[in-house]
């Protein structure tokens, strides 16, 4: 009887330990959409490697411009060529993966002229990609889970207004998740002000192409210091470590798998705001197998 009780207690303890260690396990966020050779969206989600997929990008919007989406070699959003993605989006969501519209990018044409302009952009995004209604939804009738601010140009004005207007749509039933991809120098030059609103759920900080705060050949001090500043100062639900998925995916900042799993992740996972790793991008991840190599450590 005593031995049976001991076995039962040991089993219960192992279950508690399992759930304690996995309840806050990190996830991997991936960018998809900028290379036609990276497989379909459905295939991306079927790998089982990703918890979040950012559709890149809505490249043109604001300041009186007609909004334009660019999905590179995948499809043409403005000849109804991308409405077929609706089924893929739904298949991803059925797997529990959040599918998010990423706005901006490194080579887009975008800016917000005023709070009213931000409201108009939010209305457009709501009606064309989220829970609203439009006759010209580029991705069909699937309802995306949120909006990612990958703002790398234009001005720093009114992104906080856009965040507030988009967040307000959460009151209409389905939550609108807000995410952002700032550069690791703190505060971010473009969305630093918007992040202070506290409205962002996930912030995947780009720890690449930024030598002062990224990992460099065995030295993670700069990265650790920047990570602490981001996790201490930004009122977001979770902060992610943004990395290139392969050495040629960015100009600098790639972290070899062994260095990431043995040195970098152990140094940052202690934060209660640790959310996981963001990778640029699916195309490069296909080349390197990076996400598959790290997912059990994230």
ROKE-919460 format. One record per residue: residue number from 1; residue in one letter; z, x, y of N, C-alpha, C in turn. Coordinates in pm, whole numbers, plus 50000, padded with zeros to 5 digits. Example, Ala and Ser with C-alpha at 12.3 -4.5 7.8 and 13.67 -1.06 7.14 Angstrom:
BEGIN
PT  nr rest  n_pz  n_px  n_py ca_pz ca_px ca_py  c_pz  c_px  c_py
PT   1    a 50780 51319 49431 50780 51230 49550 50780 51320 49670
PT   2    s 50708 51285 49775 50714 51367 49894 50787 51290 50003
END
This chain:
BEGIN
PT  nr rest  n_pz  n_px  n_py ca_pz ca_px ca_py  c_pz  c_px  c_py
PT   1    x 50000 50084 49879 50000 50000 50000 50000 50087 50126
PT   2    x 50087 50189 50122 50098 50278 50238 49966 50351 50262
PT   3    x 49904 50398 50151 49779 50471 50169 49669 50379 50219
PT   4    x 49669 50251 50172 49568 50156 50219 49586 50129 50368
PT   5    x 49713 50120 50411 49742 50097 50552 49696 50217 50635
PT   6    x 49719 50336 50581 49677 50456 50653 49526 50461 50669
PT   7    x 49455 50420 50562 49309 50418 50568 49263 50317 50672
PT   8    x 49328 50199 50674 49291 50096 50771 49313 50143 50913
PT   9    x 49430 50207 50935 49460 50257 51070 49361 50365 51112
PT  10    x 49325 50451 51016 49229 50557 51046 49094 50498 51081
PT  11    x 49056 50390 51009 48928 50324 51036 48928 50261 51175
PT  12    x 49038 50194 51208 49050 50130 51339 49044 50236 51449
PT  13    x 49115 50347 51426 49115 50455 51526 48975 50511 51546
PT  14    x 48900 50527 51435 48764 50581 51447 48674 50485 51524
PT  15    x 48696 50353 51503 48617 50255 51578 48648 50262 51727
PT  16    x 48778 50269 51758 48820 50278 51898 48761 50402 51962
PT  17    x 48766 50514 51889 48712 50639 51941 48562 50629 51964
PT  18    x 48493 50562 51869 48348 50548 51882 48312 50469 52006
PT  19    x 48379 50354 52025 48346 50272 52141 48390 50337 52271
PT  20    x 48498 50413 52267 48545 50480 52389 48445 50587 52433
PT  21    x 48386 50657 52335 48294 50764 52370 48154 50713 52399
PT  22    x 48120 50595 52351 47985 50545 52370 47972 50435 52475
PT  23    x 48086 50379 52518 48080 50269 52615 48015 50315 52744
PT  24    x 48047 50439 52785 47992 50489 52910 47888 50598 52885
PT  25    x 47828 50596 52766 47727 50696 52736 47613 50683 52836
PT  26    x 47559 50797 52873 47452 50796 52973 47320 50749 52915
PT  27    x 47228 50715 53004 47095 50675 52963 46992 50761 53033
PT  28    x 46867 50750 52988 46758 50827 53049 46666 50731 53126
PT  29    x 46639 50769 53250 46546 50694 53335 46416 50774 53343
PT  30    x 46302 50705 53331 46172 50774 53331 46079 50711 53435
PT  31    x 45992 50791 53493 45887 50739 53580 45757 50729 53500
PT  32    x 45694 50614 53509 45568 50586 53439 45469 50528 53539
PT  33    x 45341 50567 53526 45240 50502 53610 45147 50595 53684
PT  34    x 45178 50725 53682 45097 50816 53762 45003 50906 53680
PT  35    x 44987 50874 53553 44890 50948 53472 44841 50858 53358
PT  36    x 44713 50834 53356 44657 50744 53256 44665 50796 53114
PT  37    x 44705 50924 53097 44713 50984 52964 44854 50978 52906
PT  38    x 44943 50899 52966 45083 50899 52921 45117 50784 52828
PT  39    x 45016 50711 52779 45044 50599 52690 45074 50473 52767
PT  40    x 45081 50361 52697 45105 50233 52763 45252 50216 52796
PT  41    x 45280 50119 52879 45418 50088 52913 45494 50041 52789
PT  42    x 45430 49959 52706 45495 49911 52585 45528 50027 52491
PT  43    x 45436 50121 52479 45461 50239 52395 45576 50323 52450
PT  44    x 45582 50332 52582 45689 50407 52647 45825 50350 52608
PT  45    x 45837 50220 52615 45965 50156 52584 45995 50161 52434
PT  46    x 45890 50158 52352 45909 50157 52206 45962 50289 52153
PT  47    x 45955 50397 52234 46008 50526 52186 46158 50519 52160
PT  48    x 46226 50429 52231 46371 50421 52218 46444 50529 52296
PT  49    x 46371 50606 52374 46433 50718 52447 46486 50679 52584
PT  50    x 46436 50567 52639 46464 50536 52779 46542 50406 52797
PT  51    x 46628 50407 52898 46706 50288 52933 46651 50221 53059
PT  52    x 46579 50300 53139 46522 50251 53265 46381 50308 53277
PT  53    x 46286 50222 53319 46149 50269 53344 46111 50229 53486
PT  54    x 46074 50329 53566 46031 50307 53703 45879 50304 53709
PT  55    x 45823 50192 53754 45678 50179 53767 45635 50241 53899
PT  56    x 45557 50350 53892 45525 50429 54010 45376 50418 54045
PT  57    x 45344 50381 54168 45426 50344 54282 45361 50230 54360
PT  58    x 45441 50158 54439 45388 50080 54551 45377 50181 54665
PT  59    x 45255 50229 54690 45237 50345 54778 45212 50311 54924
PT  60    x 45165 50190 54950 45132 50152 55088 45204 50022 55123
PT  61    x 45280 50023 55231 45348 49901 55277 45413 49930 55411
PT  62    x 45447 49823 55480 45520 49833 55607 45430 49862 55726
PT  63    x 45484 49838 55844 45417 49870 55970 45278 49805 55980
PT  64    x 45269 49681 55931 45146 49605 55943 45041 49635 55837
PT  65    x 45069 49726 55744 44970 49761 55642 44971 49660 55527
PT  66    x 44855 49640 55467 44848 49557 55348 44907 49637 55232
PT  67    x 45009 49581 55164 45072 49655 55054 44971 49688 54944
PT  68    x 44980 49810 54894 44891 49855 54787 44973 49924 54678
PT  69    x 44939 49893 54553 45003 49960 54440 44903 50056 54379
PT  70    x 44954 50171 54333 44868 50271 54269 44929 50305 54133
PT  71    x 44859 50269 54026 44902 50305 53892 44804 50402 53827
PT  72    x 44747 50488 53910 44659 50597 53865 44557 50548 53763
PT  73    x 44549 50612 53648 44444 50579 53551 44475 50462 53461
PT  74    x 44587 50394 53482 44626 50285 53391 44546 50157 53414
PT  75    x 44533 50118 53539 44466 49991 53571 44453 49978 53722
PT  76    x 44370 49886 53765 44351 49859 53908 44425 49731 53943
PT  77    x 44536 49743 54017 44616 49625 54047 44543 49520 54130
PT  78    x 44438 49559 54201 44379 49464 54296 44246 49407 54250
PT  79    x 44216 49423 54120 44106 49349 54059 44163 49269 53942
PT  80    x 44296 49241 53953 44371 49173 53847 44373 49255 53718
PT  81    x 44347 49384 53729 44343 49469 53610 44478 49503 53553
PT  82    x 44585 49479 53629 44719 49517 53581 44803 49397 53539
PT  83    x 44748 49277 53547 44826 49160 53504 44858 49167 53355
PT  84    x 44778 49246 53281 44804 49263 53138 44937 49334 53113
PT  85    x 44989 49401 53216 45118 49470 53201 45235 49374 53188
PT  86    x 45211 49248 53221 45319 49150 53214 45380 49144 53075
PT  87    x 45296 49144 52972 45345 49139 52834 45424 49265 52800
PT  88    x 45375 49380 52849 45445 49506 52824 45583 49506 52890
PT  89    x 45587 49458 53014 45715 49451 53087 45815 49366 53010
PT  90    x 45769 49252 52963 45859 49163 52889 45904 49225 52758
PT  91    x 45816 49301 52694 45856 49365 52568 45961 49472 52593
PT  92    x 45948 49543 52705 46049 49642 52743 46184 49574 52768
PT  93    x 46180 49466 52846 46303 49395 52880 46369 49335 52757
PT  94    x 46288 49294 52659 46343 49240 52535 46422 49346 52458
PT  95    x 46390 49472 52483 46463 49583 52421 46586 49623 52501
PT  96    x 46611 49553 52611 46726 49585 52694 46699 49692 52798
PT  97    x 46570 49723 52819 46532 49826 52916 46504 49761 53051
PT  98    x 46560 49818 53157 46534 49767 53291 46403 49827 53343
PT  99    x 46313 49741 53390 46184 49785 53443 46186 49762 53594
PT 100    x 46165 49869 53668 46190 49871 53812 46065 49913 53888
PT 101    x 46036 49844 53998 45924 49881 54085 45967 49996 54175
PT 102    x 45897 50109 54166 45928 50221 54254 45836 50217 54375
PT 103    x 45896 50220 54492 45818 50215 54616 45822 50351 54685
PT 104    x 45708 50393 54741 45703 50518 54815 45622 50623 54742
PT 105    x 45690 50730 54698 45623 50842 54634 45589 50951 54734
PT 106    x 45544 51064 54680 45521 51181 54763 45397 51171 54850
PT 107    x 45302 51086 54812 45175 51085 54887 45136 50946 54936
PT 108    x 45234 50859 54954 45203 50724 54999 45190 50713 55150
PT 109    x 45154 50593 55196 45146 50562 55339 45241 50447 55364
PT 110    x 45361 50478 55411 45461 50372 55426 45562 50409 55534
PT 111    x 45611 50306 55601 45719 50319 55699 45760 50178 55738
PT 112    x 45876 50166 55795 45926 50036 55840 45946 50042 55991
PT 113    x 45879 49952 56062 45880 49957 56208 46003 49892 56269
PT 114    x 46066 49799 56194 46177 49723 56250 46250 49652 56137
PT 115    x 46362 49589 56172 46434 49510 56072 46347 49393 56026
PT 116    x 46270 49337 56118 46182 49225 56082 46073 49272 55985
PT 117    x 46023 49393 56007 45924 49451 55917 45986 49470 55778
PT 118    x 46110 49518 55773 46180 49535 55646 46195 49401 55575
PT 119    x 46224 49297 55651 46235 49162 55592 46103 49117 55534
PT 120    x 45994 49143 55605 45862 49103 55556 45826 49178 55427
PT 121    x 45860 49307 55421 45832 49386 55300 45916 49334 55184
PT 122    x 46043 49302 55211 46130 49248 55106 46075 49115 55054
PT 123    x 46026 49032 55146 45969 48903 55106 45846 48924 55018
PT 124    x 45761 49018 55057 45642 49049 54977 45680 49095 54837
PT 125    x 45776 49187 54829 45818 49239 54698 45879 49128 54613
PT 126    x 45961 49044 54674 46023 48934 54601 45917 48840 54544
PT 127    x 45821 48804 54625 45720 48706 54581 45619 48764 54483
PT 128    x 45593 48895 54492 45487 48954 54411 45533 49031 54289
PT 129    x 45663 49071 54286 45711 49150 54173 45843 49102 54115
PT 130    x 45919 49027 54193 46051 48983 54146 46047 48834 54114
PT 131    x 46148 48761 54156 46161 48622 54111 46091 48517 54194
PT 132    x 46015 48560 54295 45945 48464 54380 45810 48424 54322
PT 133    x 45729 48364 54407 45599 48312 54360 45487 48353 54456
PT 134    x 45376 48393 54398 45259 48431 54474 45136 48412 54387
PT 135    x 45023 48382 54450 44898 48365 54374 44838 48499 54337
PT 136    x 44895 48607 54389 44833 48739 54368 44932 48842 54315
PT 137    x 45010 48804 54215 45108 48899 54160 45034 49010 54084
PT 138    x 45040 49135 54132 44961 49243 54072 44992 49268 53924
PT 139    x 45118 49244 53883 45157 49271 53744 45175 49144 53663
PT 140    x 45122 49034 53715 45134 48908 53642 45267 48841 53664
PT 141    x 45305 48753 53571 45423 48669 53595 45554 48730 53549
PT 142    x 45551 48848 53492 45677 48914 53453 45762 48939 53577
PT 143    x 45892 48924 53562 45986 48944 53673 46054 49079 53653
PT 144    x 46026 49173 53743 46088 49305 53732 46237 49297 53762
PT 145    x 46309 49402 53722 46455 49400 53733 46507 49451 53867
PT 146    x 46422 49519 53942 46472 49571 54069 46371 49659 54139
PT 147    x 46420 49732 54239 46334 49814 54326 46396 49952 54341
PT 148    x 46311 50054 54324 46352 50193 54338 46297 50248 54469
PT 149    x 46383 50310 54548 46343 50370 54675 46314 50519 54653
PT 150    x 46187 50553 54631 46149 50694 54622 46080 50731 54753
PT 151    x 46161 50738 54856 46109 50757 54992 46108 50906 55026
PT 152    x 45988 50959 55048 45974 51102 55072 45891 51131 55196
PT 153    x 45880 51032 55285 45801 51052 55407 45821 50935 55502
PT 154    x 45738 50930 55604 45751 50824 55704 45867 50855 55797
PT 155    x 45958 50760 55812 46078 50783 55892 46200 50740 55811
PT 156    x 46318 50768 55865 46442 50729 55797 46493 50593 55843
PT 157    x 46414 50526 55926 46460 50401 55987 46439 50278 55897
PT 158    x 46539 50190 55896 46531 50054 55842 46530 50043 55689
PT 159    x 46550 50155 55619 46562 50142 55473 46690 50070 55436
PT 160    x 46793 50082 55520 46916 50007 55496 46890 49857 55512
PT 161    x 46806 49820 55608 46769 49679 55625 46695 49628 55502
PT 162    x 46602 49707 55453 46527 49666 55334 46620 49647 55216
PT 163    x 46716 49737 55200 46813 49725 55090 46893 49594 55103
PT 164    x 46933 49561 55224 47012 49439 55244 46930 49314 55213
PT 165    x 46806 49311 55260 46721 49194 55236 46691 49178 55087
PT 166    x 46662 49288 55018 46633 49280 54874 46758 49239 54796
PT 167    x 46871 49297 54833 46996 49265 54764 47033 49118 54778
PT 168    x 46999 49061 54892 47032 48919 54917 46963 48827 54817
PT 169    x 46850 48869 54762 46780 48786 54664 46855 48773 54533
PT 170    x 46954 48859 54510 47035 48848 54388 47108 48713 54380
PT 171    x 47127 48653 54497 47197 48524 54500 47114 48411 54441
PT 172    x 46987 48440 54412 46899 48335 54360 46895 48330 54208
PT 173    x 46993 48390 54145 46999 48381 53999 47003 48516 53931
PT 174    x 46888 48581 53921 46880 48710 53852 46910 48824 53949
PT 175    x 46999 48912 53907 47034 49025 53993 46913 49112 54021
PT 176    x 46901 49155 54146 46799 49252 54184 46867 49389 54192
PT 177    x 46837 49474 54095 46894 49608 54095 46826 49694 54201
PT 178    x 46906 49775 54269 46852 49869 54365 46881 50011 54318
PT 179    x 46776 50093 54315 46791 50232 54276 46724 50319 54381
PT 180    x 46751 50449 54377 46691 50540 54473 46678 50678 54412
PT 181    x 46582 50756 54465 46557 50891 54415 46561 50991 54529
PT 182    x 46679 51011 54589 46689 51107 54700 46675 51252 54652
PT 183    x 46645 51341 54746 46646 51486 54717 46792 51532 54714
PT 184    x 46819 51642 54640 46959 51682 54625 47026 51742 54749
PT 185    x 46955 51797 54849 47028 51837 54970 47095 51714 55033
PT 186    x 47224 51727 55061 47301 51611 55109 47323 51620 55260
PT 187    x 47308 51508 55332 47256 51377 55287 47104 51378 55283
PT 188    x 47046 51287 55207 46901 51280 55199 46842 51244 55336
PT 189    x 46734 51313 55371 46674 51296 55505 46615 51157 55525
PT 190    x 46575 51090 55417 46505 50963 55432 46595 50844 55406
PT 191    x 46665 50844 55292 46743 50724 55257 46895 50747 55261
PT 192    x 46935 50856 55326 47079 50884 55337 47156 50769 55399
PT 193    x 47100 50709 55504 47167 50596 55569 47170 50473 55482
PT 194    x 47061 50445 55413 47055 50327 55325 47157 50338 55213
PT 195    x 47176 50458 55159 47269 50475 55048 47413 50445 55088
PT 196    x 47443 50460 55217 47579 50433 55263 47613 50284 55265
PT 197    x 47512 50199 55245 47539 50054 55243 47622 50014 55121
PT 198    x 47622 50099 55017 47694 50064 54895 47623 49961 54810
PT 199    x 47496 49934 54840 47421 49830 54769 47344 49885 54649
PT 200    x 47342 50016 54631 47260 50075 54526 47337 50086 54394
PT 201    x 47270 50044 54289 47332 50048 54156 47319 50185 54092
PT 202    x 47197 50238 54093 47171 50367 54028 47099 50459 54126
PT 203    x 47149 50581 54137 47087 50680 54226 47053 50802 54141
PT 204    x 46921 50824 54119 46876 50941 54042 46836 51051 54139
PT 205    x 46927 51144 54159 46908 51249 54259 46811 51355 54205
PT 206    x 46712 51391 54286 46612 51489 54244 46667 51631 54259
PT 207    x 46713 51686 54146 46763 51823 54145 46649 51918 54108
PT 208    x 46537 51904 54178 46423 51992 54156 46342 52000 54285
PT 209    x 46263 52105 54296 46191 52136 54420 46285 52151 54539
PT 210    x 46411 52183 54510 46512 52201 54613 46604 52317 54574
PT 211    x 46559 52442 54587 46636 52558 54539 46783 52563 54582
PT 212    x 46820 52518 54705 46961 52532 54743 47060 52453 54657
PT 213    x 47011 52350 54587 47106 52266 54512 47063 52240 54368
PT 214    x 46970 52318 54318 46924 52296 54182 46970 52409 54090
PT 215    x 46952 52390 53962 46984 52490 53861 46886 52607 53873
PT 216    x 46938 52728 53852 46851 52845 53861 46891 52948 53757
PT 217    x 46804 52971 53662 46817 53074 53558 46961 53108 53518
PT 218    x 47025 53011 53454 47158 53034 53401 47271 53006 53498
PT 219    x 47241 52982 53624 47346 52957 53724 47346 52811 53766
PT 220    x 47456 52742 53740 47462 52600 53775 47561 52570 53887
PT 221    x 47609 52673 53956 47709 52652 54061 47655 52564 54174
PT 222    x 47534 52594 54220 47476 52514 54330 47459 52369 54288
PT 223    x 47411 52349 54166 47391 52213 54117 47525 52140 54106
PT 224    x 47625 52207 54050 47758 52145 54035 47817 52105 54170
PT 225    x 47805 52194 54268 47860 52164 54401 47791 52043 54462
PT 226    x 47657 52038 54449 47582 51924 54503 47618 51797 54428
PT 227    x 47631 51806 54297 47666 51690 54214 47800 51631 54259
PT 228    x 47897 51718 54283 48029 51670 54327 48020 51598 54461
PT 229    x 47938 51651 54551 47924 51586 54681 47860 51448 54666
PT 230    x 47754 51440 54585 47688 51311 54564 47783 51209 54500
PT 231    x 47853 51251 54397 47938 51155 54325 48062 51118 54407
PT 232    x 48106 51207 54493 48223 51175 54575 48189 51091 54697
PT 233    x 48070 51112 54754 48041 51053 54885 47950 50930 54884
PT 234    x 47877 50910 54775 47783 50796 54774 47844 50678 54698
PT 235    x 47855 50562 54764 47915 50445 54699 47815 50371 54610
PT 236    x 47770 50438 54504 47678 50376 54408 47750 50356 54276
PT 237    x 47697 50267 54192 47760 50242 54062 47751 50366 53974
PT 238    x 47631 50423 53962 47610 50541 53878 47516 50639 53946
PT 239    x 47543 50769 53927 47458 50876 53977 47394 50945 53857
PT 240    x 47264 50977 53868 47190 51040 53759 47142 51179 53801
PT 241    x 47129 51267 53704 47076 51400 53725 46924 51394 53710
PT 242    x 46851 51405 53821 46706 51397 53817 46644 51533 53789
PT 243    x 46556 51539 53686 46499 51667 53642 46351 51655 53610
PT 244    x 46276 51766 53615 46140 51765 53563 46146 51764 53410
PT 245    x 46056 51690 53347 46056 51680 53202 45988 51799 53135
PT 246    x 45923 51883 53215 45855 52002 53163 45849 52105 53276
PT 247    x 45832 52233 53242 45829 52336 53347 45723 52311 53454
PT 248    x 45607 52254 53415 45501 52233 53513 45504 52095 53577
PT 249    x 45611 52020 53554 45624 51887 53614 45670 51895 53759
PT 250    x 45720 52010 53799 45767 52029 53937 45751 52176 53973
PT 251    x 45765 52206 54100 45751 52344 54145 45865 52432 54098
PT 252    x 45985 52372 54085 46103 52447 54041 46209 52348 53996
PT 253    x 46309 52398 53925 46423 52315 53887 46428 52273 53742
PT 254    x 46329 52315 53661 46333 52280 53519 46453 52347 53452
PT 255    x 46522 52271 53366 46637 52325 53293 46605 52324 53144
PT 256    x 46601 52440 53078 46577 52442 52934 46678 52355 52859
PT 257    x 46635 52295 52750 46719 52199 52677 46855 52259 52642
PT 258    x 46859 52378 52589 46987 52437 52549 47080 52458 52666
PT 259    x 47025 52498 52781 47108 52515 52900 47163 52380 52948
PT 260    x 47078 52279 52941 47121 52146 52985 47234 52093 52898
PT 261    x 47216 52102 52766 47313 52041 52675 47442 52122 52661
PT 262    x 47433 52254 52675 47553 52336 52654 47628 52370 52783
PT 263    x 47555 52369 52894 47615 52416 53018 47621 52309 53127
PT 264    x 47507 52247 53157 47500 52159 53274 47566 52023 53247
PT 265    x 47525 51954 53141 47581 51821 53115 47733 51824 53096
PT 266    x 47788 51919 53020 47935 51923 53008 48005 51939 53143
PT 267    x 47936 52004 53238 47998 52027 53369 47998 51903 53458
PT 268    x 47907 51809 53431 47896 51693 53522 47938 51560 53459
PT 269    x 47948 51556 53325 47973 51427 53260 48115 51375 53280
PT 270    x 48202 51460 53333 48340 51415 53356 48352 51314 53468
PT 271    x 48252 51306 53554 48257 51213 53666 48245 51068 53617
PT 272    x 48327 50981 53672 48321 50838 53635 48191 50775 53681
PT 273    x 48122 50842 53774 47994 50790 53824 47874 50844 53747
PT 274    x 47897 50929 53650 47786 50985 53573 47712 50872 53501
PT 275    x 47578 50866 53524 47501 50760 53461 47400 50809 53358
PT 276    x 47363 50937 53367 47265 50990 53274 47168 51084 53343
PT 277    x 47046 51087 53291 46944 51180 53339 46818 51102 53376
PT 278    x 46755 51138 53487 46624 51084 53523 46521 51193 53500
PT 279    x 46405 51156 53446 46299 51253 53420 46169 51215 53492
PT 280    x 46106 51315 53549 45970 51302 53602 45881 51386 53510
PT 281    x 45790 51327 53441 45760 51185 53427 45724 51163 53281
PT 282    x 45680 51041 53245 45646 51014 53105 45535 51107 53055
PT 283    x 45437 51134 53138 45328 51223 53096 45382 51359 53055
PT 284    x 45468 51417 53139 45523 51550 53108 45621 51544 52992
PT 285    x 45692 51435 52979 45785 51419 52867 45709 51416 52734
PT 286    x 45590 51355 52737 45505 51354 52618 45469 51497 52577
PT 287    x 45444 51583 52675 45403 51720 52646 45519 51802 52589
PT 288    x 45639 51778 52639 45753 51864 52607 45848 51808 52501
PT 289    x 45850 51675 52485 45948 51613 52396 46090 51625 52449
PT 290    x 46101 51641 52582 46232 51668 52645 46333 51556 52621
PT 291    x 46293 51431 52644 46389 51320 52631 46441 51309 52488
PT 292    x 46352 51327 52391 46395 51318 52251 46495 51429 52218
PT 293    x 46477 51544 52281 46566 51659 52255 46704 51642 52316
PT 294    x 46712 51566 52425 46841 51557 52497 46913 51425 52481
PT 295    x 46845 51321 52428 46903 51186 52439 47037 51171 52369
PT 296    x 47061 51245 52263 47190 51235 52194 47301 51310 52269
PT 297    x 47265 51385 52370 47364 51459 52450 47390 51394 52585
PT 298    x 47297 51308 52627 47310 51245 52758 47424 51144 52759
END
